[in-house]
Amino acid sequence: MKKNKKLIYIIGGIGALLIVLGVACIFLWPKTNEKKVFTDSIQKAFGIDLLEVKDKTVDNGNRIQHVYIDGSVITNGQTYVVKDDIYAMLGKVYMKLLLTKDGQELDADLFLEDNRLYFTIKDYLEKMYYMDINDMYNMEEKNDIEIDVDALIKILKDDFYDIIDGGKLDVENTTKNINGKDYKAKKYSYVFTGKDVYQLLSNVIEDVKKDKTLYAQLEKVLIDANSKARGVTLDIMFSEALSGLEGLKDLGDLFTYTTYIADDKVISTEVQISLTASMGSSTQTIPIIIVINNVEKYYQAYASAMGMKLYELVIDRENGKINLSSNGQAIVTGTISDTKITLQGGPLLEKDFSLVLEKSGDNAGLLSVVFDGITASFNIRGEEVKEFPKVDVSSALHISEVTEKDKEVLEKLFPTQKVYEDDLDGLDEGEV
C-alpha cells in the first residue's frame, strides 16, 4: 500500500509540475545567466508565451476572417452536399450551413456572440432560438470577470525561478546527434524533487493569497454557486490541494529535465522518470524517457520504456515522410511537402483511413478524408474581409421557450443517438 501511495505521489507530482511549467515558462529576467537560459529553454520547448498570445489577440481583435467550404460527404451509400460560409472575428462567429441530400435542403444559420449560440433553420423552424453557453456547461455567468494575467504570470515566473537551485543545475558543452547529424550544443540538466513540486505549489498559493485583487478574481472563476452553497472557499480548495500532495515532501528525485541548446534554439528536450513497480514478491525500477527533437526540417517525439518506443512521431520534411508508430509498428504513415500532405492508416489503426490535404492556391486548399466507411471531400478558401454579416437576433427566443411545432421539428431532425445520414431521413419520408 505504501508503494502504491508513493507511485500516486510521483505521478501526481510530475503532472502538477509539468502543468505549472507549461504556464510558468515566461521569464524575462534582465540579467543573463545559465539559470535563466535553462528556464527560458522550457518556454521554447513547450512553445508557450502567454504574453505574446495576449498581445496578438488584442492586435487581431478587429480582423475578420472568411472561410468558405464546399464539398460532399458519402456514407452508407448516401451523398450529402455541403456548403459552409464562416465569418469569424474576436468574440463572435457566424456560420451559414447548407446541407443537401437527394434534393432536400437543410439551410441553417448559427451565430455565436456574447456567450450565446443563436440558431435557426430556414423553412423548418418558425423562430430563431439561442442557448447560453454557460447554461450548457452548468456554469455561472462569468463574462464580466477579468483576471489580472500579468500578476498571475509574475507570481508563477518568480516562484518557479526561486525553486531552481543554480548550484544543482548541470551545464556542459556537448555534441548531440539527431537523425544522423551532429550538433554542437550546450546541455542543461536539472533533477526535480518532490519537495520542489510541493514548494512551488505552496509558494504560488501563498503569493496569490497576498494579492487580494487576484485572489478575488480567481475565487469568482473557480468557485461556482453549488460549491459556495456547500461552504467551499478558495482557501479550502487550496488547502485540500496541498494536503493531497503532502506526501511529495518526503519523496526524493521525481524526474530529470534535460535540454540541449544550439545557436540559441532548443534542439532537444528530454524528461526521464523512474517508476517503481511491484513484480510479485520483488520490485523493479522502470525508466521512462520522453524525448522531443526539433531541428531544421526534422521533428521527432517519442516515449520509451525498457528499451521500447511506446509511441513515436516523426515528421521528416527533408525526406518528405511522416510516421506515427507504436513499438515499431505503424499507426499512420504519410508524405509531406510544401504543398501537400498525405496520410494512410497502418496495421495498428484497425480502421480504413486516408487523408490528403493539398494547397490549390493562395489561402486555398483541397481536403479529402476516408475513415471507417465515410468519404469526405472539400474545397476550402480563406480570405480577410472588411465587414461582418449583420445578424438580427432581436426576436430570438431562449431554447426553453421553443414552440411545440419547432420542438417536434428539432426532435425529428436530430433524434437522440443518431448521426450522419439519420439526421435528414425524416425529410425524405415527409415527417417534417
N, C-alpha and C positions, 0 to 999 in steps of 0.2 A: 504493500500500500504506500509505503514511504517513497519507493522508487517511482510509482505512478504519479504521486504528487509532485515529485521533482521534475518528471517529464512534462507535466502540465505547466509548472512554473517556467520551464525552459521555453516551451513552445509559445506560451502566453507572453513571456518577456521579449522573445525575439520579435513576435508580431507587433507588440506595442512599440518597441523601439524603432522598427522599420517604418511604421506609420508616422511616428514623430520625425524620423529622419527625412521622410519624403516631404513633410511640410516645413521642417525647420531649416532646410538647406538653402537659405538665402542669406549669405553672410557678406557684409560689406565693411569689414574692418579696415581702418585706414593704414594699418601697419602690416607689411608683408612679412610673413614668417611661415615655417613649414606647417605649423598647426593650421594656419589659415588656408594654405594650399590644399591640405588634406580635407578640411571641411568643405571648401569650395568644390572639390572634386566630387563630393557626394551629390551636390546640387547638379553638377554637369552629368553625372551618371544617371540620375533619375530624370533629368530633363525638365526640372520644375523650377520656375521662377515666378512666384505669385505676384510680385510687384510688376513684372513686365506684362503678365496677363491682365492685371488690373488696369495698367496704363493703356494697353491696346484696346481693352473693352471700351474705355472712355473715348479714345480716338475714333473707333469704328462705330460708335453708337448711332450715327445718323446715316450710315451706309445701308443701302437697300439692295439685297441680292435677289435675283430672279432665276429660278431653275425650272426648266421645262423638261418633262419626261413623257415619252410616248413609246408604247410597245405592246407586248402581249404576254399573257400567262396561259400555259396549256397544262391542264391536269385532268386525269381520268377521261380523256377524250373531249373535254370541254375547253373552248378557247375564249379567253376574256381579253378584250382590247382595253388598254389602259392609257388615259391621257391625264397628266397631272401638272398643274400650274402651281408653283410655290413661290411666294414672296416672303422674305424674312429680313428683319432688322432687329436691333436690340430691343427686347421687350415684347415683340409681337410677331406672329407668323400667320399668313393666310394661305390656305390651300384649296384649290378647286380640283376635285377629282371626278373624272368621267369614266365609268366602268361599263363596258358594253358586252353583252352575251346574247347571241342569236337575235340580234336586232333590238333587244331590250336594253334600256339605258338606266344606269343609276348615276345621277348627277348630284354630287354632294359638295357643299361648301363647309369648310372648317376654319375657324378663326380663333387664335389664342392671343389674349391680351389681358393685362391686369389680373393675372391668375385665374382667368375664366376661359373655358373652352366652349365656344359657340358652334352650333352645327344646324344644318337644315338639308333636306333632300328635295330637290325640285320635283314638282308634280306628285309627290307622295306624302310629304308632311305639310300640314296646314300652317304650322308655326316654325319659327326659329327657337331653339332651346339652348340653354347653357348649363354647364356644370362647374362648380367651384373646385379647383384643383385641390385645395386644402381639404374639402369635404371628401374627395375621392380617397385621400390618404388619412382621413380622420385626424387632421391637423388643425391647430388654431390658425386664425388669420395672422400672418406674420409679414405681410407685405411692407409694413411701415417700420420694420425693425432694421436698424443699421448696426453693424458690428465694426468696431474700430480695428480693422485688419492690420494697420500699421503697428498698433500697440501689441496685438497678439503675436505678430511676426517678430517684433523686437524681443519679447519675452522668450519665445522659442529659440531665437538666434542666440541670445545671451546665455540662456541656461544650457543649451546644447554645447556651446563653446566652452562653458565652465567645467563640464564633466570630462572633457578631454584632457588627460594628463600629458602635457608635452613631453615629459621625461619618459613616458611609456610608448611614445609614437616612434616606430621603427622606420627609418628613411635610408634608402640606399640607391645608388646608381646601378642599373642592370640592363640586360637585353631581354626583351620579351618577344617570343616567336608566336606570330599569329598567321594562320593559313600559309605556313611555309616561308614567311618573310620575317626577318629580324628587325626589331625597332629598339633604338636606344631610348630608354625611359628611366624615370625616377619612380621607384616603388615606395608606396606608403602603406604601412600595415599597423592596425590597432586592434587589440583584444578588448571587446566589450564584456563586462561582467554583469551579473545580476544586480549588484549594488549600483552600477552605473545607470541601469534602466530605472530602478526604483528611485534613485536620487534625482534623475532627470524629471520624472513624472511628479515627484514631490515638490521640486523647486518650481516647476511650471504652475502647479496648483496654488502654491503659496503666493507667487507673484501675481497670478490672476486675482486672487483674493484682495491683494493690496490695491489693485486698480478698481475702484468702486464702480466706475462707469462701465468698464469692460465686463466686470462680474455681473452687473445688472443686465447687460445686453445678452450675455451667454445664458443666463438663467432664463430669460424670456424665450430664448430659442430652444433650449434643451429640456425645460420642464413644462410639459403640457398640462392641460386643465385636469385630466384624470390623476396625474401624479400629484398636482397641488392639492387636490381633494383628499388624497391619502396622506398629506403632510410631508411629501417629499420635497426637499430643497436641493439647491446645487451643492451646498455644504455636505449634505447627506450623501449625494451621488459621488462627490469627490472622496469622501471618507470610505465609502464602500469599495471604490475602485482601488484605493491604496491598501485597504485591508485585504482585498482579494489577492494582491500581489506582494503581500508582506514577506512571503517565503523567498522572494527573489534576493532579499538582502543576504541570505545565508548561502546562496549559490556562488560558485566560483565563475570561471570563464563560461560565457554563453556562446559567443561566436567571434570569429576573426573577420574583419573587413579589410580588404586589400584593394588598392587602386594603383594603376600604372598610368603615368602622365608623360606624354611626348609632345614637344612643341606646343605646350600649354593646352593640350587636348587629352581628355581621358580616353585611352585606347582600350583599357580592360578593367573590369571590376570583378572581384571575387568575394563571395561570402562563404565561409567554412563553418559548419555546425557539427558538433559531435553529440549524438544522442545515445543514451544507454538503454538497451532493450534486454528484457529477460528472455533467455533461451533455456527453458527447462529449469534446471537447478543452478544454472550459471547465467552470467550477464555478459553482454557483448557491446562494445562501443562501435557505433556505426557512423562513419564520417559522411556528411552530406555536403556537397560543394555546388554552389550556384555561380555560374560564370557568364559574363556578358563581354564580348569582344566587339569593338566597333572601330574599324579603320578604313579610311578611303571608301572603296566600293564593296566592302565586306562586312557583314554583320552576322554574329553568331551568339546564341544564348542557349545554355543548357543547364540541366540539373543532373548530377550524378551521385550515385551511392554504391559503395562496394565495387568500384571499378566499372559500373554500368551507367550509361547515359539514359536516365529515365525518360527525359524528353529533350529534344534538340531542335532548334530552329536555325536554319542557315539561309541568308539572303546574299547571294554572291553576284553582284551586279557586273563584275568584270567578266565572269564566265556565263552570265545570264541564267543562273539557276536558283531555284527556291526549293527547300526541302524541310518538311516537318516530320520528325520521326520519333519513335519510342523504342529504346533498346535495339537500335539499328534497323528497325522495320518501318517502312514509310507509312505515314498517315496521309500526307498531302505532298505532292511534288509539282513542280512547275517551272516556267521560264519567265524571265523579266528583262525588259529593255526600256529605253527612254519613252517608248510609245505604246508598249503592250505588256500585259501580264496575263499568263495562262496558268491555271491550276487544275490538277486532276487528283481524284481520290486514290489513295494507296490501299494495300491489303488490310490495314488495320482500321480503316474508316468504316467498312462494312456497309456502306451505302453508296449508291451511284451518285457521283459528284463531279462537276467540272465547272470552271469559271473562266471567262475571257473578258478582260477589260482593256479596251483599245482606244487610244486617242484618235479622234477623227477630225480635229481642227482646234482652233483656239477656243479654250473653255468648252470643249465638246468631246463626247466620247460615246462608245458603244459598250453595253454590258450584256453579257449572255450568261445565264446560270442554269445548270441542270442539277437537281437534287431530289433524290428519293421519289422519282416519278413526276416531278414538276419541272417544266421547262419555261424559262422566262427570258425575254429579250427586250432591251430598252435602248432608245436613243436618249442621251442626256445632254442638255445645253445649259450653260450658265452665263449670266451677264450682270453687270451692275446697272441699276436703273435709277431714275430721278424721283419717281413718285410711287407711293404705296397705294394699292387699291382702296377705295372708300368702301367700308363695310357698315351698313346700317344695322345696329343691334338694339335700337331704341325700343323695339316691340318684342324683343326676345323674352321668353318665359323660362323660369327655373325648371329643370327636368322634373321636379316634384309636381309641377302644375301641368304635366303633359295631358292633352285631351285624350278621351277614350279611343277616338279614331286613330290618332297618331300613335298611341301606345300599342294598338293592335298591329299597325303597320311595322313598327320597330320590332315587335316580337316575332313577326313573320320574316322580316328581312334578316334579322340577326338572332336566330334561335340559339339557346344555350348549347354549348359543346358542339357547334357545327362551324366548320371553317371552309375556306376556299369556295368551291362551286356551290355548296349548300346555301350560301348567303343570298343567291339570286334565284334559286329553284322556285320559290314562291311566285316569282314574276311570270314564269313560263306557264304555271298551272292556273293563272288567273286568280290567285288567292288575294292579291292586293288590289 
